[in-house]
Amino acid sequence: MREQLTKIHEQALQALNETTVLEALENMKVKFLGKKGELTAILRGMGSLSAEERPLIGQLANEIRASIETKWEEKKAVLQEKMLESKLAMEKLDVTIPGKPVQWGKEHPITKVTREIEGIFLGMGFAIVEGPEVEYDYYNFEALNLPADHPARDTQDTFYINPKILLRTQTSPVQVRTMEKQAPPIRIISPGRVYRSDAVDATHSPMFHQVEGLVVDKGITMGNLKGTLELFAKNMFGESTRIRFRPHHFPFTEPSAEVDVSCFVCEGKGCSLCKGEGWIEILGAGMVHPNVLRGCNIDPDVYTGFAFGMGIERIVMRKYNIDDMRLLYENDVRFLSQF
Amino acid sequence: MKLSLNWLNEYLDASKLPDVKAYCDRMTDTGSKVEGYEMAGEDITNVVVGRILCMEKHPDADKLQVCQVDIGKENPIQIVTAATNVQTGNMVPVALHKATLHSGMKIKEGKLRGVLSSGMFCSIAEFGLTQNDVPYAPENGVLVFPSDACQPGDDVKKVLELEDIVVEFEITSNRPDCLSVLGLAKETAASFNLPLNISAPVVKEEGGRIEDYVSVEVENQILCPRYCARVVKNVKIQPSPLWMRSRLRHMGIRPINNMVDITNYVMLEYGQPMHAFDYRHIDGQKIIVRNAKNGETLNTLDGVERKLTEKMLMICDASHPVGLAGIMGGENSEISEDTTTVIFESAGFLGSSIRTTARDLGIRTESSGRFEKGLDPENALPALNRACELVTLLGAGEIVNGVIDVRTPKADDVKLHFTPDAINQFLGTSIAVEEMKEILKKLHFVFDTDGKVIVPTWRSDVRTMNDLAEEVARIYGYNRIVSSLFAGDVFVGKRTPMQQFRLELSSLCHAAGMYEILTYSFISPKTFDMLRLPASASERKAVVISNPLGENTGIMRTTAIGSILEAVAHNRSFRNPVVKLFELATVYLPTSPDNLPVEAQQLVMATCGSGDFFALKGICEGILHHILPKSGSLAPYMFVAETENATFHPGRCAHIMLNGEVLGTIGQIHPAVQDRFDIDGATYVAVLSVEKLVANKEQDKQYHALPKYPAVTRDLAFVCDKALEVGTMQKVLAEAGGKRLESITLFDIYTGEQVGPGKKSVAFKLTLRDAEQTLTDEMCDQLVKKLLRTMEEKCGVILRS
């Protein structure tokens, strides 16, 4: 019986060695170790053994069973591994084949830049306020210290609906409407569409977008105006951006300034974007004119304020190096998909 | 405004100024913005005066002369010329070898028909000049200098005074005083801390009494607060001297003759427009300043007959208008070659009146451009005197004794409180009081004994503390003000719910693959016809622009469909195959003429070359699902077939309804509309009211517990008439299904032989679930039975066998 067992052991190990397929491996298990298997069959004959031999043979049989089982498991693991490998090899993809396209829409670049500007000012505690585009002459001009015969009206060629109603030439009327409704402190920006009767060309459009800002409180200084715009410029155009104030004239602010930012391409050295100037004119700004405050029932002896405004198209065009404003309103998807 | 630095040098020592670039930068920094500068005469090089020593005929060319020319060097040079107007002894400009001329032409030594020519004789055109600039020059042919004007070898640029630096300023509308050499000299002196040398003009009166020549009557003193006049007799009209001509030229004014040039010169120098009348043509020895009478006309100096209206201010003689006040003189009293007596006018006019008249007549002159900004009437008399001083200096005539000055009383000095602390507080600076005072004094503000500051008469723009602060700040330097951030209460910056909602809508549209577009708010009135809107359509009532750029942009849009179709057309014409666009578009709905229109927002979407009606409907449903609150197995909105909207395909259009209200419209664009917009493919458009969407937006989203018990699905296919709408069937199913019917999903519609003509099979997948228990087969069967029964009763449809 001992020889039989050893023989089965050897046969089993040899068979395991020769097996290459998982299915055959399963059959082998049945053949050698199963209830009707060879090992079991031999063990059934144990009854004929002597009492001394019985435990010895039993032990041997158990050892052999354990040995076969271990080897069997080992073999199974190897074969499974091989099978997985060959399956994976079959499944190999040409990963250079293009993916299935998904079309996401995008924001118009003007919207994108407006949101960016809004985000910076929201972070500084400004509220976003909107107002009508078809506006009373009063809010667009008169309340902004531009009475009917003011020569500065000529510089803003205006679309009129009737003598009292026009298309706003700036988003400043929103400032007046806000000051009429709300007592200081005021901290707002007003983005939106504005209109001037300029014929369409590469740098002009009869409709364009502005963002204006207004701060009114006790003790607001021109230094605050500079600080605010500096913070804005650094956030918008990069940490190394500097700003420059040039005296200018706007009827609704006094003092008034045009504000340049250092060119965001050459950082002030002069390049084709800034036409060699090193600076790019981006903003108009100033301290709110006392007449404007007074017109909104805000006492200029108690409160001061600053206001600023910028054209979005100009920033968009500079930022993305777009040389023709008309592209912004043609809405060509080949253009829109670039932003 | 151009400024000749040669001229500026009359009033301050321009040699103390830094180089021109630094000059321009500082002037810009102190408030006189420089647009650019030009080095006049830079284009002309290597051209000198030559004296023609002798001339011989060219041996091989009849029309050429060979000249020996003294150019101030040891040896004469040889020039071959075709000129016919020169002779031996003439002094002429000679462009030497390597000379450059105004046209950019370069001169080189060379042979002309075999004879060496070391240069070229020049005409005035070669220097960019005309006979106005050089009156003694022939129109064509070589310029011959007067013999006493120069020496051989002299640089022609010096002889003709071609050299100057001309700086171009952009003067803002509040500073008309800076539209003058004197005004800019004052700014320059203050900016560079230089002494200014201005003296009052001295008039040499040479007999006669002005009263014997003319009287002035001002009928409308509101429009003409001051009118000054002087008379010049024994006038000799001739060209003005070279220095005056070249200064005028560099400042962009064409020289004419001495009297006209003097008025222009004074306008540029003092900023005070003037006029000269030929005394002969002033009827009745009278100048009357009055409003025009309706129907009166005047032929202005530019040869145009002007029709006048009652609000226009005229300068008239006893019988008729002789000039448009402050804008342009009349032909009838123009200075001519034989003028012997001249009346000089120097007046103050109300800016707004000049502005309106000039605008109404469509004229803009150097004069009107200054007056309309509001000039200082105190400048009128000094300017007039300066003109007379120049007359004497030029020997152009003799000044008659006396001056006429009809005026309203001189306005009181404007005195402002000088509040240095407030100014520093306002600017956020700590400028010393003395420094502030110095700055203001440099700008000709005067400190009164009571500590107040007197504003110069020409600074009508300075009326408040803010204005004084600006004066201080701009000379001190805006860029020296230290940046700071404002203190005060902390604010939370946030968007309004509507602004937030629009962002949400945009994100949904982006996720659906649509590009955002921006289109003009104004449209052509023809758009309504292109959209096939009926004559009675409310959209046709639009806000009309009274002065549009063109008809295409004549009205404010009441619908954004036309705008987005134009964008689709543009894209398709450029062969972009897939076009999916959206705009959050404002439309302008008129109310009454005196009131502002309602500005409403539309979400307008369009697809072309990307899916069908149901693709766009799916996007709409996705947006609605996202926005609206959930309620049972049926969507809260409905798509209701709409056959009347002429913009859309009559069988492929629906109203999007919510609670009985129309939220919007969706459909395929009618082929006729598509043709009118020149779009080459089926186009689907949806329009939704943003206001209505936001009003129905789900508030306070709440979590719904995930189901605890499994769902059961049952597929049911019904056979029904083709015309029966799926929506109706869904509605009936949902109502009958109750709470246990979780969802109804359409998965197939079949028409064909198997169901017979006029019929269709509609298959739904029903999801059944109970919140409290696992549904048994019997429960499901029972529910399905009920559904089938109801479908048969209400829709007359049966289960497909």
Contacts between the chains, C-beta under 8 A, distances in Angstrom:
chain1	res1	chain2	res2	distance
A	102	B	513	7.6
A	103	B	513	3.8
A	103	B	578	7.2
A	103	B	580	7.0
A	104	B	510	5.8
A	104	B	511	6.8
A	104	B	513	6.1
A	105	B	509	5.7
A	105	B	510	3.9
A	105	B	511	7.4
A	105	B	512	6.7
A	105	B	513	5.4
A	105	B	514	4.1
A	105	B	515	4.9
A	105	B	516	6.6
A	105	B	580	6.9
A	105	B	582	7.2
A	106	B	510	6.2
A	106	B	515	5.7
A	106	B	516	6.8
A	107	B	506	6.7
A	107	B	510	7.1
A	107	B	516	5.3
A	108	B	515	7.6
A	108	B	516	4.4
A	108	B	517	6.3
A	108	B	518	5.0
A	110	B	518	5.8
A	111	B	506	7.5
A	111	B	516	5.9
A	111	B	518	7.4
A	115	B	503	8.0
A	118	B	495	7.9
A	121	B	493	6.5
A	122	B	493	3.7
A	122	B	494	6.6
A	122	B	495	7.3
A	123	B	493	6.5
A	124	B	493	6.5
A	125	B	490	6.7
A	125	B	491	3.3
A	125	B	492	6.4
A	125	B	493	4.7
A	126	B	491	7.4
A	126	B	493	4.8
A	127	B	491	7.5
A	127	B	493	6.0
A	127	B	494	7.0
A	128	B	493	7.8
A	128	B	495	5.7
A	128	B	496	7.0
A	128	B	499	5.8
A	130	B	499	7.7
A	132	B	596	5.4
A	132	B	599	5.7
A	133	B	521	6.7
A	133	B	586	6.8
A	133	B	588	7.6
A	133	B	599	6.4
A	134	B	543	6.0
A	134	B	556	6.5
A	134	B	588	5.8
A	134	B	596	5.5
A	134	B	597	5.3
A	134	B	599	6.9
A	135	B	596	7.0
A	136	B	596	6.9
A	148	B	352	8.0
A	149	B	351	7.4
A	149	B	352	3.2
A	149	B	355	6.3
A	149	B	356	7.1
A	151	B	173	4.6
A	151	B	351	6.7
A	151	B	355	6.3
A	151	B	372	5.5
A	151	B	373	5.0
A	151	B	374	7.7
A	152	B	173	4.9
A	152	B	174	8.0
A	154	B	355	7.6
A	155	B	173	7.1
A	159	B	545	5.0
A	159	B	546	7.9
A	159	B	547	6.3
A	159	B	548	6.9
A	160	B	545	7.2
A	160	B	546	4.9
A	160	B	547	5.8
A	161	B	543	5.8
A	161	B	544	6.9
A	161	B	545	6.4
A	161	B	546	6.3
A	162	B	546	6.5
A	162	B	593	6.5
A	164	B	594	7.0
A	165	B	594	7.9
A	165	B	596	6.6
A	167	B	545	7.1
A	167	B	556	7.9
A	185	B	488	5.8
A	185	B	489	5.9
A	185	B	491	7.6
A	187	B	491	5.4
A	187	B	493	7.7
A	193	B	521	6.3
A	193	B	586	7.6
A	195	B	521	7.7
A	197	B	547	6.8
A	197	B	548	7.9
A	197	B	549	5.7
A	199	B	549	6.1
A	200	B	549	8.0
A	206	B	520	7.5
A	206	B	522	7.7
A	206	B	549	5.5
A	206	B	553	6.5
A	207	B	520	5.4
A	207	B	521	6.1
A	207	B	522	7.3
A	215	B	486	6.5
A	217	B	486	6.7
A	217	B	488	5.1
A	218	B	488	7.6
A	219	B	425	7.4
A	219	B	486	7.8
A	219	B	487	7.3
A	219	B	488	7.7
A	220	B	486	5.8
A	221	B	425	6.9
A	221	B	426	6.2
A	221	B	427	6.2
A	221	B	428	3.2
A	221	B	484	7.0
A	221	B	486	7.8
A	222	B	426	6.8
A	222	B	427	4.6
A	222	B	428	5.5
A	222	B	429	7.9
A	222	B	469	7.8
A	222	B	473	6.9
A	222	B	481	5.7
A	223	B	427	6.8
A	223	B	428	2.6
A	223	B	429	7.1
A	223	B	481	5.4
A	223	B	482	5.5
A	223	B	483	6.0
A	223	B	484	4.3
A	224	B	428	6.4
A	224	B	484	5.7
A	224	B	485	6.5
A	224	B	486	4.2
A	226	B	428	8.0
A	226	B	481	5.9
A	226	B	482	7.7
A	226	B	483	4.1
A	226	B	484	7.6
A	227	B	483	3.9
A	227	B	484	4.6
A	227	B	485	4.6
A	227	B	486	7.5
A	228	B	485	6.8
A	228	B	486	7.2
A	230	B	483	5.0
A	231	B	485	7.0
A	244	B	479	6.1
A	245	B	478	3.7
A	245	B	479	5.8
A	245	B	481	7.6
A	246	B	28	5.7
A	246	B	29	6.6
A	246	B	31	7.9
A	246	B	33	6.5
A	246	B	478	7.0
A	247	B	29	7.5
A	247	B	30	6.7
A	247	B	31	3.5
A	247	B	470	7.1
A	247	B	473	7.7
A	247	B	474	4.2
A	247	B	478	6.1
A	248	B	31	7.6
A	248	B	33	7.2
A	248	B	172	6.4
A	249	B	172	3.5
A	249	B	173	6.5
A	249	B	174	4.6
A	249	B	175	7.2
A	249	B	461	7.9
A	251	B	174	7.9
A	254	B	464	7.1
A	254	B	466	4.1
A	254	B	467	5.8
A	254	B	469	8.0
A	254	B	470	5.8
A	255	B	466	6.7
A	255	B	469	6.2
A	255	B	470	3.4
A	255	B	473	5.5
A	255	B	474	7.1
A	255	B	478	7.8
A	256	B	470	7.5
A	257	B	478	5.9
A	258	B	33	7.8
A	287	B	426	7.1
A	287	B	466	6.2
A	287	B	469	7.8
A	289	B	466	6.7
A	290	B	464	5.5
A	290	B	465	7.9
A	290	B	466	5.9
A	304	B	426	6.2
A	328	B	518	7.0
A	329	B	518	6.4
A	329	B	519	6.7
A	329	B	520	6.5
A	330	B	567	7.8
A	330	B	570	5.7
A	331	B	515	7.7
A	331	B	517	3.8
A	331	B	518	7.1
A	331	B	519	6.8
A	331	B	567	4.1
A	331	B	570	6.6
A	331	B	571	7.3
A	331	B	581	6.8
A	332	B	570	6.4
A	332	B	571	6.0
A	332	B	574	6.2
A	332	B	576	7.0
A	333	B	515	5.6
A	333	B	571	5.6
A	333	B	576	5.0
A	333	B	578	7.7
A	333	B	579	6.3
A	333	B	581	7.6
A	334	B	574	7.3
A	334	B	576	6.4
A	336	B	515	4.3
A	336	B	516	7.3
A	336	B	517	7.1
A	337	B	515	6.9
